[in-house]
Amino acid sequence: MNAMEKYQKAWAQLLTYNDIDLDPRQFTYLVFFASLAIGLIAISIMGVMKQPTAYSLVAGILAFAAAQIIAYIYLLLAAQSRAAKVEEILPDFLSLMASNIRSGLTPDKALVVSVQEEFGPLAVEIERAGKSSLTGKPINEVLLGIVEHIDSDALRKTIYLIVEGLQSGGDIVELLEKTAQDMRKSSSLKRETSSIILNYVLFIIAAISLGAPLLYGVSTFLVDIMLKIKQKLAVTGGEEAKSAMSGQVGIFKGQLQLTSDAVALFAVASIVITVFFGCMAVGVMHSGKKLDGIKYFPLLLAVALGILFAIRWGLGQMLGSFVN
């Protein structure tokens, strides 16, 4: 399998998990060329700003990659959200199916009768499986077909357990009820665990959205002040003043190739990286999935950058007059 086939397969799998009825090949080309257009727009913007060619190419590549990543993460999070809804109502479905079988219905009939509108994505998959059961397909294959369009480990393990129970001749009613009971206990335990780790999650959020911007805002403002002092000494004080200051403060030694814009850019890049990995840590602690925390990234990044620039602006208003 070549790289293009793997690329198409990845998008096709996401379309399947989101139950999107689009041709995977056409969707792959659509995403690729849309990302390419965004990259070319970025290159054009850099050209209008009269930036060097190397910078324009880097901006175009980054824009292309960002468009691909955003589209992928959006579909992945949508698939995970769909799976979470299924896992939430799966115990109710299993209990209802067990009750229908206990009342005298066969497993395939009970599967269809147990469909409720409030089951959401699971109802769609059960209706699809129920239609295939009407064609005479064995119940085992019908049940296995449910997991093809939902990326849920809990659903997959539950269906496999039921199929194995049917193949071994076990009591399907008892198996369904026991599985539903175990899933409810697991869900209750997960909620208790989430409440315990909530303090750690809040600490991480406070650190990446408040603590880091505060420290970067103060430190970069101090660097800006020292750079302005050095420039003023070079103009008014001459070499004697610079040599006197260099003995006390290291930033005044030699030719320092550093600008205020570079310091601000470093702070912004550091905060973006910090918030990104902080969100992934939140996702791991909250649900065990790294990408589950990415949905908080835009909001937390906006807050963090807002605090950074607010701190720099506020300090500039209060202390900027001392070096002007």
C-alpha positions as CSV (number, residue, x, y, z in Angstrom):
1,M,0.0,0.0,0.0
2,N,1.5,3.3,-1.1
3,A,1.4,6.6,0.7
4,M,-1.6,7.9,-1.3
5,E,-3.6,4.8,-0.6
6,K,-2.9,5.1,3.2
7,Y,-3.9,8.8,3.0
8,Q,-7.2,7.9,1.4
9,K,-7.8,5.0,3.8
10,A,-7.3,7.4,6.8
11,W,-10.0,9.8,5.5
12,A,-12.3,7.0,4.5
13,Q,-12.2,5.5,8.0
14,L,-13.1,8.9,9.5
15,L,-16.0,9.3,7.1
16,T,-17.2,5.8,8.1
17,Y,-17.0,6.5,11.8
18,N,-19.0,9.8,11.3
19,D,-21.5,8.0,9.0
20,I,-20.9,10.5,6.2
21,D,-22.1,9.2,2.9
22,L,-19.4,10.6,0.6
23,D,-17.1,8.9,-1.8
24,P,-13.7,8.7,0.1
25,R,-11.7,9.3,-3.0
26,Q,-13.5,12.5,-3.9
27,F,-13.4,13.7,-0.3
28,T,-9.6,13.0,-0.2
29,Y,-9.0,15.1,-3.3
30,L,-11.4,17.8,-2.0
31,V,-9.4,18.1,1.3
32,F,-6.1,18.0,-0.4
33,F,-6.8,20.7,-3.0
34,A,-8.6,22.9,-0.4
35,S,-5.5,22.7,1.8
36,L,-3.3,23.4,-1.2
37,A,-5.4,26.5,-2.0
38,I,-5.0,27.8,1.5
39,G,-1.3,27.3,1.3
40,L,-1.1,29.3,-2.0
41,I,-3.2,32.0,-0.4
42,A,-0.7,32.2,2.5
43,I,2.2,32.4,0.0
44,S,0.4,35.2,-1.8
45,I,-0.2,37.1,1.4
46,M,3.5,36.8,2.3
47,G,4.3,38.1,-1.2
48,V,2.1,41.1,-0.8
49,M,3.8,41.8,2.5
50,K,7.2,41.6,0.6
51,Q,8.6,38.9,2.7
52,P,11.5,36.8,1.6
53,T,10.8,33.8,-0.6
54,A,11.9,31.3,2.0
55,Y,9.5,32.8,4.5
56,S,6.7,32.7,2.0
57,L,7.3,29.0,1.2
58,V,7.5,28.1,4.9
59,A,4.2,30.0,5.5
60,G,2.6,28.1,2.6
61,I,3.7,24.7,3.9
62,L,2.5,25.5,7.4
63,A,-0.9,26.7,6.2
64,F,-1.3,23.6,4.1
65,A,-0.4,21.3,7.0
66,A,-2.6,23.3,9.4
67,A,-5.6,22.9,7.1
68,Q,-5.0,19.2,6.9
69,I,-4.6,18.8,10.7
70,I,-7.7,20.9,11.5
71,A,-9.9,18.9,9.1
72,Y,-8.5,15.6,10.5
73,I,-8.9,16.6,14.2
74,Y,-12.5,18.0,13.5
75,L,-13.6,14.6,12.0
76,L,-11.7,12.7,14.7
77,L,-13.4,14.6,17.5
78,A,-16.8,14.3,15.8
79,A,-16.3,10.5,15.6
80,Q,-15.3,10.4,19.3
81,S,-18.3,12.4,20.3
82,R,-20.5,10.1,18.3
83,A,-18.9,7.1,20.1
84,A,-19.4,8.7,23.5
85,K,-23.1,9.1,22.9
86,V,-23.3,5.5,21.9
87,E,-21.5,4.3,25.0
88,E,-23.7,6.4,27.2
89,I,-27.0,4.8,26.1
90,L,-25.6,1.3,25.3
91,P,-26.5,-0.2,28.8
92,D,-30.2,1.0,28.3
93,F,-30.3,-0.7,24.9
94,L,-28.8,-3.9,26.2
95,S,-31.4,-4.0,29.1
96,L,-34.3,-3.3,26.7
97,M,-33.1,-6.0,24.3
98,A,-32.8,-8.5,27.1
99,S,-36.4,-7.7,28.2
100,N,-37.7,-8.2,24.7
101,I,-35.9,-11.6,24.4
102,R,-37.3,-12.6,27.8
103,S,-40.8,-11.7,26.6
104,G,-40.4,-14.4,23.8
105,L,-38.8,-12.6,20.8
106,T,-35.9,-14.0,19.0
107,P,-32.6,-12.1,19.2
108,D,-32.8,-10.7,15.7
109,K,-36.4,-9.5,16.3
110,A,-35.5,-8.1,19.7
111,L,-32.6,-6.2,18.1
112,V,-35.0,-4.4,15.8
113,V,-37.8,-3.9,18.3
114,S,-35.3,-2.4,20.8
115,V,-34.6,0.6,18.6
116,Q,-35.6,3.9,20.2
117,E,-35.3,7.4,18.7
118,E,-33.4,8.7,21.7
119,F,-30.6,6.2,21.1
120,G,-29.2,8.6,18.4
121,P,-26.3,7.1,16.4
122,L,-26.8,3.7,17.9
123,A,-30.4,3.6,16.6
124,V,-29.1,4.4,13.1
125,E,-26.7,1.5,13.2
126,I,-29.2,-0.9,14.8
127,E,-31.7,0.0,12.0
128,R,-29.0,-0.7,9.4
129,A,-28.2,-4.0,11.1
130,G,-31.9,-4.9,11.4
131,K,-32.4,-4.5,7.7
132,S,-29.5,-6.8,7.0
133,S,-31.0,-9.4,9.4
134,L,-34.2,-9.4,7.3
135,T,-32.2,-10.7,4.4
136,G,-31.4,-13.9,6.4
137,K,-27.9,-12.9,7.6
138,P,-26.9,-14.8,10.8
139,I,-27.3,-12.8,14.0
140,N,-23.6,-13.0,14.7
141,E,-22.7,-11.1,11.5
142,V,-25.6,-8.7,12.1
143,L,-24.2,-7.7,15.5
144,L,-20.6,-7.4,14.2
145,G,-21.9,-5.0,11.5
146,I,-22.9,-2.5,14.2
147,V,-19.3,-1.8,15.2
148,E,-18.2,-0.9,11.6
149,H,-19.5,2.6,11.7
150,I,-18.8,3.5,15.4
151,D,-15.3,4.0,16.8
152,S,-16.0,2.8,20.3
153,D,-13.9,0.2,22.2
154,A,-16.7,-0.3,24.7
155,L,-19.2,-1.1,22.0
156,R,-16.8,-3.3,20.1
157,K,-15.9,-5.3,23.2
158,T,-19.5,-5.6,24.2
159,I,-20.6,-6.9,20.8
160,Y,-17.7,-9.4,20.6
161,L,-18.6,-10.7,24.1
162,I,-22.3,-11.2,23.0
163,V,-21.2,-12.9,19.8
164,E,-18.9,-15.3,21.7
165,G,-21.7,-16.0,24.2
166,L,-24.1,-16.8,21.4
167,Q,-21.6,-19.1,19.7
168,S,-20.9,-20.9,23.0
169,G,-24.6,-21.5,23.6
170,G,-24.8,-19.2,26.7
171,D,-27.9,-17.6,28.1
172,I,-28.2,-14.4,25.9
173,V,-30.6,-12.7,28.3
174,E,-28.4,-13.1,31.3
175,L,-25.4,-12.1,29.2
176,L,-27.1,-8.9,28.1
177,E,-28.3,-7.9,31.5
178,K,-24.9,-8.7,33.1
179,T,-23.1,-6.7,30.5
180,A,-25.4,-3.7,31.0
181,Q,-24.9,-3.9,34.7
182,D,-21.1,-4.0,34.4
183,M,-21.2,-1.0,32.0
184,R,-23.3,1.1,34.4
185,K,-20.8,0.3,37.2
186,S,-17.9,1.2,35.0
187,S,-19.6,4.5,34.0
188,S,-20.3,5.3,37.6
189,L,-16.6,4.6,38.5
190,K,-15.5,6.8,35.7
191,R,-17.6,9.7,36.9
192,E,-16.2,9.3,40.4
193,T,-12.6,9.2,39.0
194,S,-13.3,12.3,36.9
195,S,-14.5,14.2,40.0
196,I,-11.2,13.2,41.8
197,I,-8.9,14.4,39.1
198,L,-10.9,17.6,38.5
199,N,-8.6,19.5,40.8
200,Y,-5.5,18.4,38.7
201,V,-7.3,19.4,35.5
202,L,-8.1,22.8,36.8
203,F,-4.5,23.3,38.0
204,I,-3.2,22.5,34.5
205,I,-5.7,24.8,32.9
206,A,-4.8,27.6,35.3
207,A,-1.1,27.0,34.7
208,I,-1.3,27.1,30.9
209,S,-3.9,29.8,30.5
210,L,-2.9,32.1,33.4
211,G,0.5,31.3,34.9
212,A,2.5,30.9,31.8
213,P,1.2,34.1,30.0
214,L,1.7,36.0,33.3
215,L,5.4,34.9,33.5
216,Y,6.1,35.4,29.8
217,G,4.4,38.8,29.9
218,V,6.5,40.1,32.8
219,S,9.8,38.6,31.6
220,T,9.4,39.8,28.0
221,F,8.5,43.3,29.1
222,L,11.7,43.4,31.3
223,V,13.8,42.2,28.3
224,D,12.2,45.0,26.2
225,I,13.1,47.6,28.9
226,M,16.7,46.4,29.0
227,L,17.0,46.5,25.2
228,K,15.6,50.1,25.2
229,I,18.1,51.0,27.9
230,K,21.0,49.5,25.9
231,Q,19.9,51.4,22.8
232,K,19.6,54.7,24.7
233,L,23.1,54.2,26.3
234,A,24.5,53.5,22.9
235,V,23.1,56.8,21.7
236,T,23.6,59.1,24.7
237,G,26.2,57.5,27.0
238,G,28.8,56.2,24.7
239,E,31.1,53.3,25.3
240,E,32.0,54.3,28.9
241,A,28.4,54.0,30.0
242,K,28.0,50.7,28.2
243,S,31.1,49.2,29.7
244,A,30.1,50.3,33.2
245,M,26.7,48.7,32.8
246,S,28.1,45.5,31.2
247,G,30.0,44.8,34.4
248,Q,26.7,44.5,36.3
249,V,24.2,43.3,33.8
250,G,25.1,40.6,31.2
251,I,22.6,41.7,28.6
252,F,24.7,44.9,28.0
253,K,27.8,42.9,27.1
254,G,28.8,42.7,23.4
255,Q,26.6,42.9,20.4
256,L,23.3,41.4,21.3
257,Q,21.3,40.3,18.2
258,L,17.9,40.5,19.8
259,T,14.9,42.6,19.1
260,S,11.6,43.2,21.0
261,D,9.6,41.6,18.1
262,A,11.8,38.4,18.4
263,V,11.2,38.3,22.2
264,A,7.4,38.7,21.7
265,L,7.4,36.0,18.9
266,F,9.3,33.6,21.2
267,A,6.8,34.2,24.0
268,V,3.8,33.6,21.6
269,A,5.4,30.4,20.2
270,S,6.1,29.1,23.7
271,I,2.6,29.7,24.9
272,V,1.1,28.0,21.8
273,I,3.2,24.9,22.5
274,T,2.5,25.0,26.2
275,V,-1.3,25.3,25.7
276,F,-1.3,22.6,23.0
277,F,0.5,20.0,25.2
278,G,-1.4,21.1,28.3
279,C,-4.7,20.4,26.5
280,M,-3.5,17.0,25.5
281,A,-2.6,16.3,29.2
282,V,-6.2,17.4,30.1
283,G,-7.6,15.0,27.5
284,V,-5.6,12.1,28.9
285,M,-6.6,12.9,32.5
286,H,-10.3,13.4,31.6
287,S,-11.0,10.6,29.2
288,G,-7.8,8.8,28.5
289,K,-7.6,10.2,25.0
290,K,-5.0,12.8,24.1
291,L,-6.9,14.4,21.3
292,D,-10.0,14.7,23.4
293,G,-8.5,17.8,25.0
294,I,-7.7,19.5,21.7
295,K,-11.3,20.9,21.6
296,Y,-10.3,23.2,24.5
297,F,-7.2,24.5,22.6
298,P,-8.8,27.4,20.7
299,L,-10.5,28.9,23.8
300,L,-7.5,28.4,26.1
301,L,-5.1,29.7,23.5
302,A,-7.2,32.9,23.0
303,V,-7.3,33.4,26.8
304,A,-3.6,32.8,27.2
305,L,-2.6,35.2,24.4
306,G,-5.0,37.8,25.6
307,I,-3.5,37.7,29.1
308,L,0.0,37.9,27.6
309,F,-0.6,41.0,25.5
310,A,-2.7,42.5,28.3
311,I,0.2,42.2,30.8
312,R,2.6,43.6,28.3
313,W,0.3,46.5,27.5
314,G,-0.5,47.2,31.2
315,L,3.1,47.2,32.2
316,G,3.9,49.4,29.2
317,Q,1.3,51.9,30.3
318,M,2.6,52.0,33.9
319,L,6.4,51.7,33.5
320,G,7.0,52.6,29.9
321,S,7.6,56.3,30.8
322,F,10.7,55.4,32.8
323,V,12.6,54.5,29.7
324,N,11.1,56.9,27.1
